[in-house]
Amino acid sequence: MKSVPKKSKFQTGRFRLPLVLVALAILIIVGTLWVMDRARRDTLLDRLPKINNLSFNTETLKNKVARADDALRRTLDGGNPERAFGRKAGQLGKLYQANHFYDQAVPCYQLAMEFDKENPRWAYYLAFVKQEKGENESVQDLLETTIALAPRYAPAILKFADSHFKTGKTNEARIYYKRRLDLLPGDPYALLGLARISLDASEWETAQAYLEEAIKTNPGFGPAHRLIASVHDHFGRQDEMKQSLDRAAQSTRFRPAPDPWIDDLNDLCYDVEQLMVLGSKAIIELDIEKASGFLGRAKDLDPENPQVHLALGRLCFMVGQRKEALEFFKKAIDLDPRSDEAYFQLGVILRREGKLEEAKKMFLRALDFHPDNPNVHNNLGVTLLEKQEFWEAARALNKALEIYPEHINARYNLGLALWSLGKTKPAVQEYRKILSVKPNWATAANSLAWILATDKNNEIRNGIEAIRWARIACKGKGSKNPEYLDTLGAAYAEAGRFQEAVRTARESLTLARSAGDEDLVEEVEKRLQLYEAEKAFTE
């Protein structure tokens, strides 16, 4: 019988590992993946800012940040967290940036750019934060990323152009200013940038064309008026230069170009002090609705803050809501009985309402807490003038000037007080001091002209000088002011030019009648009769 060879284990079919080994291998793989995922998760969490040691202005802000931070961390527990994580990181960054936690905003935006790559806002917000922190090196790269993702977002294009201009890359700046113009034809900000580039290259005519187009689009755009004044000066057009400078001075305060993405951040501000800053900026820009919103939110967050009530009172007074302003100022005093500013503001309103004795008490109360405030002394002086307490008024106004000699309004009011006391020589000196500093101030010029034309002291009267100052008062809008024309008529009469005195007095009379100023009408009619009589006598 043949012997049968033993079968090798490698000849008996497929090799099978014991089930326990298979299970162990699976566990090792799963465990490794879990460890790797956990390590990746921990790495991402380590990149997030720590909030434990941050000092928050309000409990609301503290809670908002805590909730946003928690929502961000919980996204890592999902199945496919990348984009959601990036989005949440960006939202947390916005919250930090809106409340001036710039160091904390930076890592949030970096994570947002990494995991939510298609959203252009994260790079744009990060560029702003970098600029605020003085880290300008990467700003242009961030703006370039923004524009690549949002090629029609004009504010980013303007910021990119400005950035190039500031770093001397004028060719690149010109390209992006023109690109913004393609999106917003006639945009004054882009035209201003192109004009600056042209001026740097001494291309004066080109700069003028850009500036004229900007002014045509926005007649109140002050920077264009200021810059075109330098063009007029270059060409020797002095009258045009002065006109442009006057228009610039009359223009509203410069406003940055609208930027909806940045404005969105303000809706996330829960810091009372920052909201008050935003409210003040909005007031300066005459955006009353926005100012009211910021200050109202500050009040909701911290209703016991006297500074918030002061700010709201000033806003209400500015828009003519005196009753509401009074209530805010009174509340500010309730919260801070030593608030000299609240007493001062109350005094201003009471004086406007004709409650002079109450106003005086408020100003004196303000001086109890801040005795060296020249504005309070000036307003006290005006109140005393209206009460016809001229000596006391002069003392208050002299005190204002002792504290701040350049206080033009206090000096003018002192002139009134001295004039009212019959001290016309010192009054004339005060007005001349004012006009040496502010030679085109119509109110002071008119007062000085009237004294020089009508004072009882013949040593003071000077018809020729009176005409000079009266003409200054009657420039521009002053030509429609019946009081100023009345002064000019009196100046002509003092100089013996009765024909011009009659003509000017008639103009004044017509305007006074149109304005319904019966007292002035009566006075001018009497003077007109005298001028006509003198005119007839000299002919």
C-alpha positions as CSV (number, residue, x, y, z in Angstrom):
1,M,0.0,0.0,0.0
2,K,1.3,3.3,-1.1
3,S,2.1,5.8,1.6
4,V,0.3,9.1,1.3
5,P,2.4,12.2,1.9
6,K,1.3,14.5,4.7
7,K,-0.6,17.5,3.5
8,S,1.1,20.8,4.1
9,K,-1.0,23.5,5.7
10,F,-0.3,25.6,2.6
11,Q,-1.9,23.1,0.4
12,T,-5.2,22.8,2.2
13,G,-6.9,26.0,0.7
14,R,-7.1,29.7,1.8
15,F,-5.5,30.7,5.0
16,R,-7.9,32.0,7.6
17,L,-6.9,34.3,10.5
18,P,-8.7,33.7,13.7
19,L,-11.7,36.1,14.1
20,V,-10.1,37.5,17.2
21,L,-7.2,38.7,15.2
22,V,-9.4,40.3,12.6
23,A,-11.4,42.1,15.2
24,L,-8.2,43.3,16.8
25,A,-6.9,44.7,13.5
26,I,-10.1,46.6,13.0
27,L,-10.0,48.0,16.4
28,I,-6.4,49.1,15.8
29,I,-7.3,50.9,12.6
30,V,-10.4,52.5,14.1
31,G,-8.4,53.6,17.1
32,T,-5.7,55.0,15.0
33,L,-8.2,57.0,12.9
34,W,-9.9,58.2,16.1
35,V,-6.5,59.3,17.6
36,M,-5.6,61.0,14.4
37,D,-9.0,62.7,14.2
38,R,-8.8,63.7,17.9
39,A,-5.3,65.0,17.4
40,R,-6.4,67.1,14.4
41,R,-9.4,68.3,16.4
42,D,-7.2,69.3,19.3
43,T,-4.8,71.0,16.9
44,L,-7.7,73.1,15.6
45,L,-9.0,73.9,19.0
46,D,-5.5,75.0,20.1
47,R,-5.6,77.6,17.4
48,L,-8.7,79.2,18.7
49,P,-8.3,82.2,21.1
50,K,-8.8,81.7,24.8
51,I,-11.6,83.7,26.2
52,N,-11.1,83.0,29.9
53,N,-8.9,86.0,30.6
54,L,-10.6,88.5,28.4
55,S,-12.2,91.6,30.0
56,F,-15.7,92.3,28.6
57,N,-17.4,95.6,28.8
58,T,-20.9,94.1,29.2
59,E,-22.4,90.8,30.3
60,T,-24.2,90.7,27.0
61,L,-20.9,90.7,25.1
62,K,-19.4,88.1,27.4
63,N,-22.4,85.8,26.7
64,K,-22.4,86.4,23.0
65,V,-18.7,85.5,22.7
66,A,-19.1,82.4,24.9
67,R,-22.1,81.1,22.8
68,A,-20.3,81.8,19.5
69,D,-17.1,80.0,20.8
70,D,-19.1,77.0,22.0
71,A,-21.0,76.8,18.7
72,L,-17.7,76.8,16.8
73,R,-16.2,74.0,18.9
74,R,-19.3,71.8,18.6
75,T,-19.0,71.8,14.8
76,L,-16.0,69.6,15.1
77,D,-18.2,66.8,16.5
78,G,-20.1,66.5,13.3
79,G,-19.5,64.2,10.4
80,N,-18.2,66.7,7.8
81,P,-17.3,69.8,9.8
82,E,-14.8,71.6,7.6
83,R,-17.0,74.2,5.9
84,A,-19.3,74.7,8.9
85,F,-16.2,75.1,11.1
86,G,-14.8,77.7,8.8
87,R,-18.1,79.6,8.7
88,K,-18.4,79.5,12.5
89,A,-14.8,80.6,12.9
90,G,-15.5,83.6,10.7
91,Q,-18.6,84.5,12.7
92,L,-16.6,84.4,15.9
93,G,-13.9,86.6,14.3
94,K,-16.5,89.2,13.3
95,L,-17.8,89.3,16.9
96,Y,-14.2,89.8,18.2
97,Q,-13.4,92.5,15.5
98,A,-16.6,94.4,16.1
99,N,-15.7,94.7,19.8
100,H,-12.0,95.6,19.1
101,F,-10.6,92.2,20.2
102,Y,-8.2,92.3,17.2
103,D,-5.7,89.7,18.5
104,Q,-8.5,87.2,18.9
105,A,-10.1,87.9,15.6
106,V,-6.9,87.1,13.6
107,P,-6.8,83.3,14.3
108,C,-10.5,83.0,13.7
109,Y,-10.3,84.6,10.2
110,Q,-7.2,82.5,9.4
111,L,-9.2,79.3,10.2
112,A,-12.2,80.7,8.3
113,M,-10.1,81.3,5.2
114,E,-8.7,77.8,5.5
115,F,-12.0,75.9,5.8
116,D,-14.5,78.2,4.1
117,K,-12.3,79.1,1.2
118,E,-14.9,80.5,-1.2
119,N,-16.1,83.3,1.2
120,P,-14.4,86.6,0.3
121,R,-15.3,88.3,3.5
122,W,-12.8,86.5,5.7
123,A,-9.8,87.8,3.8
124,Y,-11.4,91.3,3.7
125,Y,-12.0,91.4,7.4
126,L,-8.6,90.1,8.2
127,A,-7.1,92.9,6.0
128,F,-8.9,95.5,8.1
129,V,-7.7,93.9,11.3
130,K,-4.1,93.8,10.1
131,Q,-4.2,97.4,9.2
132,E,-5.7,98.4,12.6
133,K,-2.8,96.4,14.2
134,G,-0.3,98.1,12.1
135,E,0.7,94.9,10.3
136,N,0.5,96.1,6.7
137,E,2.8,93.6,5.0
138,S,0.1,91.1,4.1
139,V,-2.8,93.5,3.5
140,Q,-2.4,93.7,-0.3
141,D,-2.3,89.9,-0.6
142,L,-5.5,89.7,1.5
143,L,-7.3,92.3,-0.6
144,E,-6.2,90.6,-3.8
145,T,-7.7,87.3,-2.4
146,T,-10.9,89.2,-1.7
147,I,-11.2,90.7,-5.1
148,A,-10.5,87.3,-6.8
149,L,-13.4,85.9,-4.9
150,A,-15.7,89.0,-5.2
151,P,-14.6,90.9,-8.3
152,R,-17.5,93.3,-8.2
153,Y,-17.2,94.4,-4.6
154,A,-16.3,98.0,-5.2
155,P,-15.2,98.9,-1.6
156,A,-12.5,96.2,-1.7
157,I,-11.3,97.5,-5.1
158,L,-11.0,101.1,-3.7
159,K,-9.1,99.9,-0.6
160,F,-6.8,97.9,-2.9
161,A,-6.2,101.0,-5.1
162,D,-5.6,103.2,-2.0
163,S,-3.1,100.6,-0.7
164,H,-1.1,100.6,-3.9
165,F,-1.1,104.4,-4.0
166,K,0.2,104.7,-0.4
167,T,3.0,102.3,-1.2
168,G,4.0,104.2,-4.3
169,K,2.7,101.6,-6.9
170,T,0.9,104.2,-8.9
171,N,0.4,102.1,-12.0
172,E,-1.4,99.4,-10.1
173,A,-3.4,102.1,-8.2
174,R,-4.5,103.7,-11.4
175,I,-5.7,100.3,-12.7
176,Y,-7.9,99.6,-9.7
177,Y,-9.3,103.2,-9.4
178,K,-10.4,102.8,-13.0
179,R,-11.8,99.4,-12.3
180,R,-13.9,100.9,-9.5
181,L,-15.1,103.6,-11.9
182,D,-16.2,100.9,-14.3
183,L,-18.4,99.6,-11.5
184,L,-19.5,103.0,-10.2
185,P,-19.3,105.6,-12.9
186,G,-18.6,109.1,-11.6
187,D,-17.4,107.8,-8.2
188,P,-15.8,110.7,-6.4
189,Y,-13.4,108.5,-4.3
190,A,-11.9,106.9,-7.4
191,L,-11.7,110.2,-9.2
192,L,-10.0,111.7,-6.2
193,G,-7.4,108.9,-6.3
194,L,-6.8,109.3,-10.0
195,A,-6.4,113.1,-9.5
196,R,-3.8,112.5,-6.8
197,I,-1.8,110.2,-9.1
198,S,-2.0,112.9,-11.8
199,L,-0.8,115.6,-9.5
200,D,2.2,113.5,-8.4
201,A,3.1,113.3,-12.0
202,S,2.6,117.1,-12.5
203,E,-0.3,116.3,-14.9
204,W,-2.3,119.4,-13.8
205,E,-4.9,119.5,-16.5
206,T,-5.7,115.8,-16.1
207,A,-6.0,116.2,-12.4
208,Q,-8.3,119.1,-12.9
209,A,-10.5,117.1,-15.2
210,Y,-10.8,114.3,-12.7
211,L,-11.6,116.7,-9.8
212,E,-14.2,118.6,-11.9
213,E,-16.0,115.3,-12.6
214,A,-15.9,114.4,-8.9
215,I,-17.4,117.7,-8.0
216,K,-20.1,117.4,-10.7
217,T,-21.1,114.0,-9.3
218,N,-21.0,115.2,-5.7
219,P,-20.9,119.0,-5.3
220,G,-20.4,118.7,-1.5
221,F,-17.3,116.5,-1.8
222,G,-14.8,118.6,0.3
223,P,-11.6,116.8,-0.6
224,A,-12.1,117.5,-4.3
225,H,-12.6,121.2,-3.6
226,R,-9.5,121.3,-1.5
227,L,-7.4,119.5,-4.1
228,I,-8.6,121.6,-7.0
229,A,-7.7,124.7,-5.0
230,S,-4.0,123.6,-5.4
231,V,-4.6,123.2,-9.1
232,H,-5.9,126.8,-9.3
233,D,-3.0,128.0,-7.2
234,H,-0.6,126.3,-9.7
235,F,-2.1,128.1,-12.6
236,G,-2.2,131.4,-10.7
237,R,-6.0,131.5,-10.5
238,Q,-6.2,133.0,-7.0
239,D,-9.9,133.9,-7.0
240,E,-10.8,130.4,-8.1
241,M,-8.5,129.0,-5.4
242,K,-10.2,131.0,-2.7
243,Q,-13.6,130.0,-3.9
244,S,-12.6,126.3,-3.9
245,L,-11.2,126.6,-0.3
246,D,-14.5,128.4,0.8
247,R,-16.5,125.5,-0.7
248,A,-14.3,123.0,1.0
249,A,-14.8,124.7,4.3
250,Q,-18.6,124.8,3.8
251,S,-18.7,121.1,2.8
252,T,-19.8,118.4,5.3
253,R,-17.1,116.5,7.1
254,F,-15.3,113.9,4.9
255,R,-17.1,110.5,5.0
256,P,-15.3,107.3,4.1
257,A,-16.7,105.5,1.1
258,P,-19.7,103.3,1.9
259,D,-18.7,99.7,2.8
260,P,-21.6,97.4,3.6
261,W,-19.4,94.6,4.8
262,I,-17.7,96.7,7.4
263,D,-21.0,98.3,8.4
264,D,-22.3,94.8,9.1
265,L,-19.7,94.5,11.9
266,N,-21.3,97.4,13.8
267,D,-24.4,95.3,14.3
268,L,-22.3,92.9,16.3
269,C,-20.9,95.6,18.7
270,Y,-21.9,95.1,22.3
271,D,-19.2,97.3,23.8
272,V,-20.8,100.4,25.3
273,E,-17.7,102.6,24.9
274,Q,-17.3,101.5,21.3
275,L,-21.0,102.1,20.6
276,M,-20.6,105.6,21.9
277,V,-17.6,106.2,19.6
278,L,-19.7,104.9,16.7
279,G,-22.6,107.2,17.7
280,S,-20.3,110.2,17.8
281,K,-18.9,109.5,14.4
282,A,-22.4,109.1,13.0
283,I,-23.3,112.5,14.5
284,I,-20.3,114.1,12.9
285,E,-21.4,112.6,9.6
286,L,-24.9,113.9,10.2
287,D,-26.3,110.4,10.1
288,I,-28.8,110.9,12.8
289,E,-30.7,107.6,12.4
290,K,-27.4,105.6,12.7
291,A,-26.3,107.6,15.7
292,S,-29.6,107.0,17.4
293,G,-29.3,103.3,16.8
294,F,-25.8,103.1,18.3
295,L,-26.5,105.2,21.3
296,G,-29.9,103.5,21.9
297,R,-28.2,100.1,21.9
298,A,-25.6,101.5,24.4
299,K,-28.4,102.6,26.7
300,D,-30.0,99.1,26.5
301,L,-26.8,97.5,27.4
302,D,-25.9,99.8,30.3
303,P,-29.0,101.9,31.3
304,E,-27.2,103.3,34.4
305,N,-24.3,104.8,32.5
306,P,-24.5,108.6,32.8
307,Q,-22.3,109.2,29.8
308,V,-24.8,107.4,27.5
309,H,-27.6,109.6,28.7
310,L,-25.4,112.7,28.1
311,A,-24.7,111.5,24.5
312,L,-28.4,110.8,23.9
313,G,-29.3,114.2,25.3
314,R,-26.9,116.0,23.0
315,L,-28.3,114.1,20.0
316,C,-31.9,115.0,20.9
317,F,-30.9,118.7,21.4
318,M,-29.1,118.6,18.0
319,V,-32.3,117.5,16.2
320,G,-34.5,119.9,18.1
321,Q,-36.0,117.5,20.6
322,R,-35.5,119.7,23.6
323,K,-38.0,118.0,25.9
324,E,-36.4,114.6,25.4
325,A,-32.9,116.2,25.7
326,L,-33.9,117.7,29.1
327,E,-35.0,114.3,30.4
328,F,-31.7,112.7,29.3
329,F,-29.6,115.4,31.0
330,K,-31.7,115.2,34.2
331,K,-31.2,111.4,34.2
332,A,-27.5,111.9,33.7
333,I,-27.5,114.1,36.8
334,D,-29.5,111.6,38.8
335,L,-26.9,108.9,37.9
336,D,-23.9,111.3,38.5
337,P,-24.7,114.4,40.6
338,R,-21.2,115.8,39.9
339,S,-21.7,115.7,36.1
340,D,-20.6,119.3,35.2
341,E,-21.4,118.5,31.5
342,A,-25.0,117.6,32.3
343,Y,-25.5,120.8,34.2
344,F,-24.0,122.8,31.4
345,Q,-26.2,121.2,28.8
346,L,-29.3,121.8,30.9
347,G,-28.3,125.4,31.2
348,V,-28.0,125.8,27.4
349,I,-31.5,124.4,26.9
350,L,-33.0,126.5,29.7
351,R,-31.4,129.7,28.2
352,R,-32.8,128.8,24.8
353,E,-36.2,128.5,26.4
354,G,-35.9,132.0,28.0
355,K,-35.6,130.5,31.6
356,L,-32.6,132.7,32.3
357,E,-32.4,132.5,36.1
358,E,-32.7,128.7,36.0
359,A,-30.0,128.6,33.3
360,K,-27.7,130.8,35.4
361,K,-28.1,128.4,38.3
362,M,-27.2,125.4,36.1
363,F,-24.0,127.1,34.7
364,L,-22.9,128.1,38.2
365,R,-23.5,124.5,39.3
366,A,-21.4,123.2,36.4
367,L,-18.6,125.6,37.5
368,D,-18.7,124.1,41.0
369,F,-17.3,120.9,39.6
370,H,-15.3,122.3,36.7
371,P,-14.4,125.9,37.4
372,D,-12.0,126.3,34.5
373,N,-14.3,125.5,31.6
374,P,-14.3,128.5,29.3
375,N,-17.4,127.4,27.5
376,V,-19.4,127.4,30.7
377,H,-18.1,130.9,31.6
378,N,-19.0,132.1,28.0
379,N,-22.6,130.7,28.2
380,L,-23.0,132.2,31.7
381,G,-21.9,135.5,30.3
382,V,-24.4,135.3,27.5
383,T,-27.2,134.5,30.0
384,L,-26.2,137.5,32.1
385,L,-26.2,139.7,29.0
386,E,-29.7,138.6,28.2
387,K,-30.6,139.4,31.9
388,Q,-29.1,142.8,31.2
389,E,-26.6,142.2,34.1
390,F,-23.8,143.7,32.0
391,W,-21.1,144.0,34.7
392,E,-21.5,140.4,35.8
393,A,-21.6,139.4,32.1
394,A,-18.3,141.1,31.5
395,R,-16.7,139.4,34.5
396,A,-17.8,136.0,33.3
397,L,-16.6,136.6,29.8
398,N,-13.2,138.0,31.0
399,K,-12.8,134.8,33.0
400,A,-13.5,132.7,29.9
401,L,-10.8,134.6,28.0
402,E,-8.4,134.4,31.0
403,I,-8.7,130.6,30.7
404,Y,-8.7,130.5,26.9
405,P,-7.6,133.7,25.2
406,E,-8.4,132.4,21.7
407,H,-12.1,131.9,22.5
408,I,-13.6,134.0,19.7
409,N,-17.2,133.7,20.8
410,A,-16.3,134.9,24.3
411,R,-14.4,137.8,22.9
412,Y,-17.3,138.8,20.7
413,N,-19.7,138.6,23.6
414,L,-17.4,140.6,25.8
415,G,-17.5,143.3,23.1
416,L,-21.3,143.3,23.4
417,A,-21.1,143.6,27.2
418,L,-18.7,146.5,27.0
419,W,-20.8,148.2,24.3
420,S,-23.9,147.7,26.5
421,L,-22.0,149.4,29.3
422,G,-21.3,152.4,27.1
423,K,-17.6,151.5,26.8
424,T,-17.5,151.6,23.1
425,K,-13.7,152.2,22.7
426,P,-12.9,148.9,24.5
427,A,-15.7,147.2,22.5
428,V,-14.1,148.4,19.3
429,Q,-10.8,147.0,20.4
430,E,-12.3,143.6,21.1
431,Y,-14.0,143.5,17.6
432,R,-10.8,144.5,15.9
433,K,-8.9,141.7,17.7
434,I,-11.5,139.2,16.5
435,L,-11.4,140.4,12.9
436,S,-7.6,140.3,12.9
437,V,-8.0,136.6,13.4
438,K,-11.2,136.0,11.6
439,P,-11.5,138.8,9.0
440,N,-14.6,137.5,7.2
441,W,-16.8,136.9,10.2
442,A,-19.9,138.8,9.2
443,T,-21.4,139.1,12.7
444,A,-18.4,140.8,14.2
445,A,-17.8,142.9,11.1
446,N,-21.4,144.1,11.2
447,S,-21.1,145.1,14.9
448,L,-17.9,146.9,14.4
449,A,-19.3,148.7,11.4
450,W,-22.4,149.8,13.3
451,I,-20.4,151.3,16.1
452,L,-18.1,153.1,13.7
453,A,-21.1,154.5,11.8
454,T,-23.4,155.5,14.6
455,D,-21.6,155.9,18.0
456,K,-22.2,159.1,19.9
457,N,-18.5,159.6,20.4
458,N,-17.2,161.5,17.3
459,E,-13.7,160.3,18.0
460,I,-14.8,156.7,17.3
461,R,-16.9,157.3,14.2
462,N,-15.3,156.5,11.0
463,G,-17.5,156.3,7.9
464,I,-14.8,154.9,5.5
465,E,-13.8,152.1,7.9
466,A,-17.4,151.4,8.7
467,I,-18.1,150.9,5.0
468,R,-15.2,148.5,4.7
469,W,-16.5,146.2,7.5
470,A,-20.2,146.6,6.5
471,R,-19.3,145.4,3.0
472,I,-17.6,142.3,4.5
473,A,-20.8,141.6,6.5
474,C,-22.9,141.9,3.3
475,K,-20.9,139.4,1.3
476,G,-22.6,136.2,0.2
477,K,-25.7,135.4,2.2
478,G,-25.2,138.7,4.1
479,S,-26.5,140.6,1.1
480,K,-30.0,139.3,2.0
481,N,-29.7,140.2,5.6
482,P,-31.8,143.4,6.3
483,E,-29.8,144.2,9.5
484,Y,-26.5,144.1,7.7
485,L,-27.8,146.2,4.9
486,D,-29.1,148.7,7.4
487,T,-25.6,148.9,8.8
488,L,-24.2,149.5,5.4
489,G,-26.7,152.3,4.8
490,A,-25.6,153.9,8.0
491,A,-22.0,153.6,7.0
492,Y,-22.6,155.3,3.7
493,A,-24.5,158.1,5.5
494,E,-21.6,158.6,7.9
495,A,-19.2,158.9,5.0
496,G,-21.5,161.4,3.3
497,R,-22.6,159.1,0.5
498,F,-26.3,159.7,0.9
499,Q,-27.4,158.4,-2.5
500,E,-25.9,155.0,-1.7
501,A,-27.3,155.2,1.8
502,V,-30.8,155.8,0.5
503,R,-30.5,152.9,-2.0
504,T,-29.2,150.5,0.6
505,A,-31.7,151.5,3.2
506,R,-34.5,150.8,0.8
507,E,-33.1,147.3,0.1
508,S,-33.0,146.7,3.8
509,L,-36.5,148.0,4.3
510,T,-37.9,145.6,1.6
511,L,-36.2,142.6,3.1
512,A,-37.3,143.6,6.7
513,R,-40.9,143.8,5.5
514,S,-40.7,140.4,3.8
515,A,-39.3,138.9,7.0
516,G,-42.1,140.5,9.0
517,D,-39.6,142.3,11.3
518,E,-41.8,145.2,12.3
519,D,-39.3,146.7,14.8
520,L,-36.6,146.9,12.2
521,V,-39.0,148.2,9.6
522,E,-39.8,151.1,11.9
523,E,-36.2,151.9,12.6
524,V,-35.1,151.7,9.0
525,E,-38.0,154.0,7.9
526,K,-36.8,156.7,10.3
527,R,-33.2,156.4,9.1
528,L,-34.3,156.4,5.4
529,Q,-36.2,159.7,5.9
530,L,-33.0,161.3,7.4
531,Y,-30.9,159.9,4.5
532,E,-33.3,161.3,1.9
533,A,-33.4,164.7,3.6
534,E,-29.6,164.8,3.6
535,K,-29.4,163.6,0.0
536,A,-31.9,166.4,-1.0
537,F,-29.9,169.0,0.9
538,T,-26.5,168.0,-0.7
539,E,-27.9,167.9,-4.3
